[in-house]
Amino acid sequence: MQFVLIAYDKPGGLPLRMATRPAHLTYLDQDIGAKLLCAGPMLDADGKPKGSVLIVEAADEAEAKALFAGDPYALAGLFEQSSVSGFKTVFWDGARLP
């Protein structure tokens, strides 16, 4: 099943985000690996990161939450607020999926 994490950075969190970014990218590449379907920052009106969206394939919500909790951004305390929810991809790359 797919799960989506939506997380908002704490106010003034950009320096922490940038300092933690290399470890975050390594975590996504090496630790989550094939379970990661999509990831990227949410942007403010100035185009600066203000939060994160990750979509993973996991056996259940507990596994998804564990993947998200292990992210260096989460471990560093970057997020002010976050949520995890089941997710279903209906459109991908402009095409509707069955």
Biopython code that builds the backbone (N, CA, C, O; Angstrom):
import numpy as np
from Bio.PDB.StructureBuilder import StructureBuilder

atoms = [
    (1, "MET", "N", (0.840, -1.176, 0.000)),
    (1, "MET", "CA", (0.000, 0.000, 0.000)),
    (1, "MET", "C", (0.886, 1.240, 0.000)),
    (1, "MET", "O", (1.994, 1.231, 0.537)),
    (2, "GLN", "N", (0.382, 2.291, -0.605)),
    (2, "GLN", "CA", (1.117, 3.547, -0.645)),
    (2, "GLN", "C", (0.706, 4.439, 0.521)),
    (2, "GLN", "O", (-0.440, 4.422, 0.970)),
    (3, "PHE", "N", (1.693, 5.235, 1.008)),
    (3, "PHE", "CA", (1.459, 6.190, 2.083)),
    (3, "PHE", "C", (2.139, 7.499, 1.727)),
    (3, "PHE", "O", (3.209, 7.512, 1.119)),
    (4, "VAL", "N", (1.508, 8.596, 2.112)),
    (4, "VAL", "CA", (2.060, 9.920, 1.872)),
    (4, "VAL", "C", (2.333, 10.597, 3.215)),
    (4, "VAL", "O", (1.512, 10.561, 4.132)),
    (5, "LEU", "N", (3.510, 11.214, 3.299)),
    (5, "LEU", "CA", (3.872, 12.058, 4.436)),
    (5, "LEU", "C", (3.812, 13.499, 3.948)),
    (5, "LEU", "O", (4.399, 13.841, 2.922)),
    (6, "ILE", "N", (3.102, 14.334, 4.687)),
    (6, "ILE", "CA", (3.106, 15.769, 4.444)),
    (6, "ILE", "C", (3.604, 16.402, 5.729)),
    (6, "ILE", "O", (2.999, 16.236, 6.788)),
    (7, "ALA", "N", (4.712, 17.129, 5.631)),
    (7, "ALA", "CA", (5.339, 17.699, 6.825)),
    (7, "ALA", "C", (5.695, 19.158, 6.571)),
    (7, "ALA", "O", (6.250, 19.507, 5.530)),
    (8, "TYR", "N", (5.364, 20.000, 7.543)),
    (8, "TYR", "CA", (5.656, 21.429, 7.470)),
    (8, "TYR", "C", (6.819, 21.761, 8.389)),
    (8, "TYR", "O", (6.857, 21.334, 9.543)),
    (9, "ASP", "N", (7.773, 22.533, 7.860)),
    (9, "ASP", "CA", (8.939, 22.936, 8.647)),
    (9, "ASP", "C", (8.542, 23.902, 9.758)),
    (9, "ASP", "O", (7.558, 24.634, 9.649)),
    (10, "LYS", "N", (9.333, 23.884, 10.829)),
    (10, "LYS", "CA", (9.179, 24.870, 11.887)),
    (10, "LYS", "C", (9.548, 26.238, 11.327)),
    (10, "LYS", "O", (10.361, 26.323, 10.407)),
    (11, "PRO", "N", (8.971, 27.308, 11.862)),
    (11, "PRO", "CA", (9.385, 28.649, 11.421)),
    (11, "PRO", "C", (10.902, 28.821, 11.581)),
    (11, "PRO", "O", (11.483, 28.420, 12.590)),
    (12, "GLY", "N", (11.520, 29.416, 10.579)),
    (12, "GLY", "CA", (12.959, 29.629, 10.617)),
    (12, "GLY", "C", (13.764, 28.361, 10.414)),
    (12, "GLY", "O", (14.952, 28.327, 10.735)),
    (13, "GLY", "N", (13.138, 27.312, 9.885)),
    (13, "GLY", "CA", (13.797, 26.019, 9.756)),
    (13, "GLY", "C", (14.707, 25.851, 8.549)),
    (13, "GLY", "O", (15.370, 24.822, 8.422)),
    (14, "LEU", "N", (14.753, 26.838, 7.662)),
    (14, "LEU", "CA", (15.537, 26.674, 6.437)),
    (14, "LEU", "C", (17.015, 26.365, 6.697)),
    (14, "LEU", "O", (17.560, 25.487, 6.029)),
    (15, "PRO", "N", (17.690, 27.043, 7.635)),
    (15, "PRO", "CA", (19.097, 26.682, 7.878)),
    (15, "PRO", "C", (19.252, 25.224, 8.335)),
    (15, "PRO", "O", (20.181, 24.541, 7.904)),
    (16, "LEU", "N", (18.365, 24.752, 9.191)),
    (16, "LEU", "CA", (18.423, 23.362, 9.631)),
    (16, "LEU", "C", (18.160, 22.418, 8.464)),
    (16, "LEU", "O", (18.822, 21.389, 8.331)),
    (17, "ARG", "N", (17.197, 22.767, 7.623)),
    (17, "ARG", "CA", (16.901, 21.950, 6.440)),
    (17, "ARG", "C", (18.134, 21.846, 5.559)),
    (17, "ARG", "O", (18.497, 20.750, 5.132)),
    (18, "MET", "N", (18.776, 22.956, 5.282)),
    (18, "MET", "CA", (19.930, 22.942, 4.381)),
    (18, "MET", "C", (21.104, 22.184, 4.998)),
    (18, "MET", "O", (21.827, 21.481, 4.291)),
    (19, "ALA", "N", (21.297, 22.321, 6.298)),
    (19, "ALA", "CA", (22.394, 21.616, 6.966)),
    (19, "ALA", "C", (22.160, 20.110, 6.995)),
    (19, "ALA", "O", (23.110, 19.327, 6.966)),
    (20, "THR", "N", (20.904, 19.714, 7.052)),
    (20, "THR", "CA", (20.542, 18.295, 7.164)),
    (20, "THR", "C", (20.296, 17.655, 5.796)),
    (20, "THR", "O", (20.197, 16.432, 5.697)),
    (21, "ARG", "N", (20.199, 18.454, 4.763)),
    (21, "ARG", "CA", (19.830, 17.955, 3.435)),
    (21, "ARG", "C", (20.734, 16.835, 2.924)),
    (21, "ARG", "O", (20.198, 15.848, 2.420)),
    (22, "PRO", "N", (22.050, 16.911, 3.013)),
    (22, "PRO", "CA", (22.877, 15.805, 2.509)),
    (22, "PRO", "C", (22.539, 14.468, 3.178)),
    (22, "PRO", "O", (22.454, 13.443, 2.501)),
    (23, "ALA", "N", (22.348, 14.472, 4.487)),
    (23, "ALA", "CA", (21.992, 13.230, 5.192)),
    (23, "ALA", "C", (20.593, 12.761, 4.782)),
    (23, "ALA", "O", (20.350, 11.562, 4.650)),
    (24, "HIS", "N", (19.686, 13.701, 4.584)),
    (24, "HIS", "CA", (18.324, 13.379, 4.135)),
    (24, "HIS", "C", (18.359, 12.684, 2.772)),
    (24, "HIS", "O", (17.709, 11.657, 2.578)),
    (25, "LEU", "N", (19.118, 13.247, 1.831)),
    (25, "LEU", "CA", (19.194, 12.654, 0.490)),
    (25, "LEU", "C", (19.847, 11.274, 0.528)),
    (25, "LEU", "O", (19.413, 10.363, -0.178)),
    (26, "THR", "N", (20.871, 11.118, 1.335)),
    (26, "THR", "CA", (21.503, 9.805, 1.491)),
    (26, "THR", "C", (20.506, 8.809, 2.052)),
    (26, "THR", "O", (20.439, 7.671, 1.588)),
    (27, "TYR", "N", (19.728, 9.222, 3.048)),
    (27, "TYR", "CA", (18.706, 8.346, 3.639)),
    (27, "TYR", "C", (17.696, 7.898, 2.576)),
    (27, "TYR", "O", (17.346, 6.720, 2.501)),
    (28, "LEU", "N", (17.236, 8.842, 1.763)),
    (28, "LEU", "CA", (16.269, 8.487, 0.713)),
    (28, "LEU", "C", (16.889, 7.531, -0.299)),
    (28, "LEU", "O", (16.244, 6.571, -0.722)),
    (29, "ASP", "N", (18.131, 7.788, -0.688)),
    (29, "ASP", "CA", (18.820, 6.944, -1.672)),
    (29, "ASP", "C", (19.125, 5.552, -1.136)),
    (29, "ASP", "O", (18.867, 4.553, -1.807)),
    (30, "GLN", "N", (19.669, 5.488, 0.065)),
    (30, "GLN", "CA", (20.244, 4.235, 0.553)),
    (30, "GLN", "C", (19.354, 3.470, 1.521)),
    (30, "GLN", "O", (19.353, 2.239, 1.501)),
    (31, "ASP", "N", (18.603, 4.157, 2.363)),
    (31, "ASP", "CA", (17.844, 3.466, 3.400)),
    (31, "ASP", "C", (16.403, 3.162, 2.990)),
    (31, "ASP", "O", (15.891, 2.080, 3.276)),
    (32, "ILE", "N", (15.756, 4.105, 2.330)),
    (32, "ILE", "CA", (14.392, 3.839, 1.871)),
    (32, "ILE", "C", (14.434, 3.121, 0.523)),
    (32, "ILE", "O", (13.670, 2.185, 0.288)),
    (33, "GLY", "N", (15.320, 3.559, -0.349)),
    (33, "GLY", "CA", (15.548, 2.892, -1.628)),
    (33, "GLY", "C", (14.295, 2.663, -2.448)),
    (33, "GLY", "O", (13.565, 3.605, -2.759)),
    (34, "ALA", "N", (14.044, 1.397, -2.801)),
    (34, "ALA", "CA", (12.949, 1.043, -3.704)),
    (34, "ALA", "C", (11.577, 1.319, -3.100)),
    (34, "ALA", "O", (10.592, 1.355, -3.838)),
    (35, "LYS", "N", (11.474, 1.511, -1.810)),
    (35, "LYS", "CA", (10.181, 1.814, -1.180)),
    (35, "LYS", "C", (9.727, 3.244, -1.490)),
    (35, "LYS", "O", (8.539, 3.551, -1.393)),
    (36, "LEU", "N", (10.668, 4.118, -1.863)),
    (36, "LEU", "CA", (10.365, 5.514, -2.142)),
    (36, "LEU", "C", (9.803, 5.648, -3.550)),
    (36, "LEU", "O", (10.442, 5.240, -4.519)),
    (37, "LEU", "N", (8.615, 6.216, -3.664)),
    (37, "LEU", "CA", (7.985, 6.420, -4.956)),
    (37, "LEU", "C", (8.141, 7.853, -5.454)),
    (37, "LEU", "O", (8.290, 8.091, -6.653)),
    (38, "CYS", "N", (8.106, 8.803, -4.526)),
    (38, "CYS", "CA", (8.168, 10.211, -4.896)),
    (38, "CYS", "C", (8.560, 11.017, -3.671)),
    (38, "CYS", "O", (8.159, 10.681, -2.557)),
    (39, "ALA", "N", (9.335, 12.073, -3.857)),
    (39, "ALA", "CA", (9.699, 12.937, -2.740)),
    (39, "ALA", "C", (10.099, 14.303, -3.262)),
    (39, "ALA", "O", (10.627, 14.436, -4.366)),
    (40, "GLY", "N", (9.837, 15.314, -2.450)),
    (40, "GLY", "CA", (10.257, 16.657, -2.804)),
    (40, "GLY", "C", (9.773, 17.662, -1.785)),
    (40, "GLY", "O", (8.923, 17.358, -0.949)),
    (41, "PRO", "N", (10.332, 18.886, -1.863)),
    (41, "PRO", "CA", (9.928, 19.924, -0.924)),
    (41, "PRO", "C", (8.673, 20.654, -1.402)),
    (41, "PRO", "O", (8.428, 20.788, -2.601)),
    (42, "MET", "N", (7.889, 21.120, -0.438)),
    (42, "MET", "CA", (6.848, 22.103, -0.732)),
    (42, "MET", "C", (7.540, 23.459, -0.694)),
    (42, "MET", "O", (8.474, 23.660, 0.082)),
    (43, "LEU", "N", (7.090, 24.382, -1.520)),
    (43, "LEU", "CA", (7.759, 25.670, -1.632)),
    (43, "LEU", "C", (6.844, 26.810, -1.212)),
    (43, "LEU", "O", (5.631, 26.763, -1.416)),
    (44, "ASP", "N", (7.455, 27.846, -0.616)),
    (44, "ASP", "CA", (6.690, 29.043, -0.269)),
    (44, "ASP", "C", (6.579, 29.944, -1.500)),
    (44, "ASP", "O", (7.034, 29.583, -2.585)),
    (45, "ALA", "N", (5.974, 31.115, -1.323)),
    (45, "ALA", "CA", (5.753, 32.039, -2.439)),
    (45, "ALA", "C", (7.050, 32.523, -3.073)),
    (45, "ALA", "O", (7.057, 32.949, -4.228)),
    (46, "ASP", "N", (8.154, 32.459, -2.320)),
    (46, "ASP", "CA", (9.460, 32.881, -2.837)),
    (46, "ASP", "C", (10.253, 31.725, -3.440)),
    (46, "ASP", "O", (11.392, 31.903, -3.871)),
    (47, "GLY", "N", (9.644, 30.537, -3.469)),
    (47, "GLY", "CA", (10.322, 29.378, -4.027)),
    (47, "GLY", "C", (11.274, 28.687, -3.061)),
    (47, "GLY", "O", (12.079, 27.855, -3.479)),
    (48, "LYS", "N", (11.193, 29.020, -1.778)),
    (48, "LYS", "CA", (12.055, 28.395, -0.778)),
    (48, "LYS", "C", (11.313, 27.241, -0.102)),
    (48, "LYS", "O", (10.101, 27.317, 0.101)),
    (49, "PRO", "N", (12.039, 26.170, 0.248)),
    (49, "PRO", "CA", (11.381, 25.028, 0.891)),
    (49, "PRO", "C", (10.694, 25.414, 2.194)),
    (49, "PRO", "O", (11.228, 26.173, 3.002)),
    (50, "LYS", "N", (9.482, 24.864, 2.375)),
    (50, "LYS", "CA", (8.736, 25.101, 3.610)),
    (50, "LYS", "C", (8.222, 23.804, 4.230)),
    (50, "LYS", "O", (7.581, 23.820, 5.281)),
    (51, "GLY", "N", (8.507, 22.685, 3.573)),
    (51, "GLY", "CA", (8.046, 21.397, 4.067)),
    (51, "GLY", "C", (8.410, 20.305, 3.088)),
    (51, "GLY", "O", (9.100, 20.541, 2.096)),
    (52, "SER", "N", (7.935, 19.100, 3.381)),
    (52, "SER", "CA", (8.284, 17.936, 2.566)),
    (52, "SER", "C", (7.058, 17.082, 2.262)),
    (52, "SER", "O", (6.113, 17.012, 3.048)),
    (53, "VAL", "N", (7.102, 16.437, 1.104)),
    (53, "VAL", "CA", (6.125, 15.419, 0.730)),
    (53, "VAL", "C", (6.910, 14.185, 0.302)),
    (53, "VAL", "O", (7.790, 14.267, -0.556)),
    (54, "LEU", "N", (6.590, 13.047, 0.903)),
    (54, "LEU", "CA", (7.195, 11.770, 0.520)),
    (54, "LEU", "C", (6.079, 10.770, 0.315)),
    (54, "LEU", "O", (5.119, 10.733, 1.086)),
    (55, "ILE", "N", (6.200, 9.968, -0.709)),
    (55, "ILE", "CA", (5.266, 8.869, -0.948)),
    (55, "ILE", "C", (6.080, 7.588, -0.987)),
    (55, "ILE", "O", (7.056, 7.480, -1.729)),
    (56, "VAL", "N", (5.664, 6.614, -0.176)),
    (56, "VAL", "CA", (6.372, 5.340, -0.096)),
    (56, "VAL", "C", (5.404, 4.179, -0.275)),
    (56, "VAL", "O", (4.194, 4.316, -0.100)),
    (57, "GLU", "N", (5.966, 3.052, -0.623)),
    (57, "GLU", "CA", (5.250, 1.780, -0.641)),
    (57, "GLU", "C", (5.654, 1.064, 0.640)),
    (57, "GLU", "O", (6.840, 0.844, 0.885)),
    (58, "ALA", "N", (4.666, 0.699, 1.461)),
    (58, "ALA", "CA", (4.948, 0.035, 2.729)),
    (58, "ALA", "C", (3.881, -1.013, 3.004)),
    (58, "ALA", "O", (2.774, -0.945, 2.471)),
    (59, "ALA", "N", (4.225, -1.972, 3.836)),
    (59, "ALA", "CA", (3.293, -3.048, 4.168)),
    (59, "ALA", "C", (2.083, -2.517, 4.929)),
    (59, "ALA", "O", (0.964, -2.995, 4.745)),
    (60, "ASP", "N", (2.320, -1.520, 5.790)),
    (60, "ASP", "CA", (1.235, -0.964, 6.599)),
    (60, "ASP", "C", (1.648, 0.412, 7.098)),
    (60, "ASP", "O", (2.765, 0.867, 6.850)),
    (61, "GLU", "N", (0.737, 1.066, 7.801)),
    (61, "GLU", "CA", (0.999, 2.415, 8.285)),
    (61, "GLU", "C", (2.155, 2.457, 9.277)),
    (61, "GLU", "O", (2.914, 3.426, 9.308)),
    (62, "ALA", "N", (2.290, 1.419, 10.079)),
    (62, "ALA", "CA", (3.392, 1.381, 11.049)),
    (62, "ALA", "C", (4.746, 1.392, 10.336)),
    (62, "ALA", "O", (5.663, 2.098, 10.757)),
    (63, "GLU", "N", (4.872, 0.624, 9.271)),
    (63, "GLU", "CA", (6.131, 0.620, 8.519)),
    (63, "GLU", "C", (6.375, 1.980, 7.879)),
    (63, "GLU", "O", (7.496, 2.487, 7.908)),
    (64, "ALA", "N", (5.333, 2.576, 7.302)),
    (64, "ALA", "CA", (5.478, 3.897, 6.686)),
    (64, "ALA", "C", (5.922, 4.927, 7.715)),
    (64, "ALA", "O", (6.830, 5.715, 7.452)),
    (65, "LYS", "N", (5.289, 4.925, 8.885)),
    (65, "LYS", "CA", (5.669, 5.874, 9.932)),
    (65, "LYS", "C", (7.105, 5.657, 10.383)),
    (65, "LYS", "O", (7.811, 6.621, 10.681)),
    (66, "ALA", "N", (7.546, 4.406, 10.436)),
    (66, "ALA", "CA", (8.928, 4.115, 10.815)),
    (66, "ALA", "C", (9.905, 4.653, 9.771)),
    (66, "ALA", "O", (10.956, 5.189, 10.122)),
    (67, "LEU", "N", (9.562, 4.511, 8.490)),
    (67, "LEU", "CA", (10.412, 5.052, 7.428)),
    (67, "LEU", "C", (10.519, 6.569, 7.561)),
    (67, "LEU", "O", (11.610, 7.132, 7.470)),
    (68, "PHE", "N", (9.385, 7.219, 7.776)),
    (68, "PHE", "CA", (9.387, 8.671, 7.892)),
    (68, "PHE", "C", (10.113, 9.129, 9.155)),
    (68, "PHE", "O", (10.819, 10.138, 9.132)),
    (69, "ALA", "N", (9.946, 8.401, 10.250)),
    (69, "ALA", "CA", (10.580, 8.773, 11.520)),
    (69, "ALA", "C", (12.100, 8.668, 11.454)),
    (69, "ALA", "O", (12.800, 9.372, 12.183)),
    (70, "GLY", "N", (12.621, 7.790, 10.581)),
    (70, "GLY", "CA", (14.060, 7.627, 10.446)),
    (70, "GLY", "C", (14.725, 8.666, 9.572)),
    (70, "GLY", "O", (15.952, 8.705, 9.486)),
    (71, "ASP", "N", (13.943, 9.509, 8.921)),
    (71, "ASP", "CA", (14.482, 10.547, 8.043)),
    (71, "ASP", "C", (15.279, 11.549, 8.876)),
    (71, "ASP", "O", (14.799, 12.002, 9.915)),
    (72, "PRO", "N", (16.479, 11.899, 8.441)),
    (72, "PRO", "CA", (17.272, 12.885, 9.182)),
    (72, "PRO", "C", (16.558, 14.214, 9.432)),
    (72, "PRO", "O", (16.821, 14.861, 10.445)),
    (73, "TYR", "N", (15.671, 14.633, 8.543)),
    (73, "TYR", "CA", (14.896, 15.847, 8.805)),
    (73, "TYR", "C", (14.055, 15.676, 10.067)),
    (73, "TYR", "O", (14.030, 16.555, 10.928)),
    (74, "ALA", "N", (13.364, 14.534, 10.170)),
    (74, "ALA", "CA", (12.538, 14.272, 11.351)),
    (74, "ALA", "C", (13.411, 14.149, 12.594)),
    (74, "ALA", "O", (13.079, 14.699, 13.644)),
    (75, "LEU", "N", (14.521, 13.433, 12.479)),
    (75, "LEU", "CA", (15.418, 13.237, 13.625)),
    (75, "LEU", "C", (16.017, 14.553, 14.114)),
    (75, "LEU", "O", (16.300, 14.707, 15.302)),
    (76, "ALA", "N", (16.209, 15.503, 13.196)),
    (76, "ALA", "CA", (16.776, 16.802, 13.557)),
    (76, "ALA", "C", (15.735, 17.746, 14.156)),
    (76, "ALA", "O", (16.082, 18.822, 14.641)),
    (77, "GLY", "N", (14.464, 17.349, 14.126)),
    (77, "GLY", "CA", (13.411, 18.197, 14.676)),
    (77, "GLY", "C", (12.986, 19.315, 13.741)),
    (77, "GLY", "O", (12.516, 20.356, 14.200)),
    (78, "LEU", "N", (13.143, 19.120, 12.427)),
    (78, "LEU", "CA", (12.795, 20.152, 11.453)),
    (78, "LEU", "C", (11.301, 20.426, 11.382)),
    (78, "LEU", "O", (10.887, 21.566, 11.170)),
    (79, "PHE", "N", (10.498, 19.398, 11.556)),
    (79, "PHE", "CA", (9.071, 19.541, 11.271)),
    (79, "PHE", "C", (8.268, 20.058, 12.454)),
    (79, "PHE", "O", (8.408, 19.586, 13.582)),
    (80, "GLU", "N", (7.421, 21.041, 12.165)),
    (80, "GLU", "CA", (6.491, 21.578, 13.152)),
    (80, "GLU", "C", (5.231, 20.714, 13.215)),
    (80, "GLU", "O", (4.655, 20.512, 14.284)),
    (81, "GLN", "N", (4.821, 20.215, 12.069)),
    (81, "GLN", "CA", (3.576, 19.464, 11.957)),
    (81, "GLN", "C", (3.729, 18.466, 10.818)),
    (81, "GLN", "O", (4.324, 18.779, 9.787)),
    (82, "SER", "N", (3.189, 17.262, 11.006)),
    (82, "SER", "CA", (3.243, 16.275, 9.930)),
    (82, "SER", "C", (2.050, 15.347, 10.031)),
    (82, "SER", "O", (1.429, 15.204, 11.083)),
    (83, "SER", "N", (1.748, 14.717, 8.898)),
    (83, "SER", "CA", (0.674, 13.728, 8.872)),
    (83, "SER", "C", (1.061, 12.611, 7.922)),
    (83, "SER", "O", (1.800, 12.821, 6.961)),
    (84, "VAL", "N", (0.549, 11.418, 8.204)),
    (84, "VAL", "CA", (0.759, 10.243, 7.359)),
    (84, "VAL", "C", (-0.619, 9.702, 7.008)),
    (84, "VAL", "O", (-1.489, 9.582, 7.870)),
    (85, "SER", "N", (-0.805, 9.382, 5.748)),
    (85, "SER", "CA", (-2.095, 8.867, 5.301)),
    (85, "SER", "C", (-1.884, 7.844, 4.194)),
    (85, "SER", "O", (-0.911, 7.914, 3.442)),
    (86, "GLY", "N", (-2.809, 6.893, 4.105)),
    (86, "GLY", "CA", (-2.820, 6.017, 2.939)),
    (86, "GLY", "C", (-2.988, 6.865, 1.692)),
    (86, "GLY", "O", (-3.551, 7.958, 1.750)),
    (87, "PHE", "N", (-2.505, 6.365, 0.572)),
    (87, "PHE", "CA", (-2.500, 7.142, -0.670)),
    (87, "PHE", "C", (-2.697, 6.193, -1.845)),
    (87, "PHE", "O", (-2.250, 5.046, -1.804)),
    (88, "LYS", "N", (-3.356, 6.664, -2.875)),
    (88, "LYS", "CA", (-3.517, 5.872, -4.095)),
    (88, "LYS", "C", (-3.176, 6.745, -5.290)),
    (88, "LYS", "O", (-3.768, 7.809, -5.475)),
    (89, "THR", "N", (-2.227, 6.303, -6.099)),
    (89, "THR", "CA", (-1.867, 7.018, -7.316)),
    (89, "THR", "C", (-2.920, 6.736, -8.372)),
    (89, "THR", "O", (-3.174, 5.579, -8.706)),
    (90, "VAL", "N", (-3.532, 7.785, -8.897)),
    (90, "VAL", "CA", (-4.544, 7.647, -9.943)),
    (90, "VAL", "C", (-3.985, 8.133, -11.282)),
    (90, "VAL", "O", (-4.282, 7.556, -12.328)),
    (91, "PHE", "N", (-3.176, 9.191, -11.246)),
    (91, "PHE", "CA", (-2.524, 9.692, -12.453)),
    (91, "PHE", "C", (-1.027, 9.683, -12.222)),
    (91, "PHE", "O", (-0.564, 10.030, -11.135)),
    (92, "TRP", "N", (-0.266, 9.290, -13.232)),
    (92, "TRP", "CA", (1.194, 9.300, -13.164)),
    (92, "TRP", "C", (1.720, 9.742, -14.510)),
    (92, "TRP", "O", (1.399, 9.153, -15.542)),
    (93, "ASP", "N", (2.533, 10.787, -14.491)),
    (93, "ASP", "CA", (3.175, 11.294, -15.703)),
    (93, "ASP", "C", (2.144, 11.580, -16.791)),
    (93, "ASP", "O", (2.363, 11.280, -17.965)),
    (94, "GLY", "N", (1.008, 12.168, -16.379)),
    (94, "GLY", "CA", (-0.018, 12.560, -17.327)),
    (94, "GLY", "C", (-0.960, 11.459, -17.782)),
    (94, "GLY", "O", (-1.862, 11.703, -18.584)),
    (95, "ALA", "N", (-0.758, 10.261, -17.281)),
    (95, "ALA", "CA", (-1.608, 9.136, -17.700)),
    (95, "ALA", "C", (-2.413, 8.621, -16.508)),
    (95, "ALA", "O", (-1.917, 8.536, -15.385)),
    (96, "ARG", "N", (-3.663, 8.284, -16.790)),
    (96, "ARG", "CA", (-4.507, 7.702, -15.751)),
    (96, "ARG", "C", (-4.175, 6.222, -15.595)),
    (96, "ARG", "O", (-4.060, 5.482, -16.572)),
    (97, "LEU", "N", (-4.027, 5.822, -14.353)),
    (97, "LEU", "CA", (-3.701, 4.429, -14.061)),
    (97, "LEU", "C", (-4.996, 3.624, -13.835)),
    (97, "LEU", "O", (-6.036, 4.186, -13.489)),
    (98, "PRO", "N", (-4.912, 2.321, -14.035)),
    (98, "PRO", "CA", (-6.130, 1.498, -13.839)),
    (98, "PRO", "C", (-6.561, 1.449, -12.380)),
    (98, "PRO", "O", (-7.558, 0.805, -12.053)),
]
sb = StructureBuilder()
sb.init_structure("model")
sb.init_model(0)
sb.init_chain("A")
sb.init_seg("    ")
for serial, (resi, resn, name, xyz) in enumerate(atoms, 1):
    if name == "N":
        sb.init_residue(resn, " ", resi, " ")
    sb.init_atom(name, np.array(xyz, "f"), 0.0, 1.0, " ", f" {name:<3s}", serial, name[0])
structure = sb.get_structure()
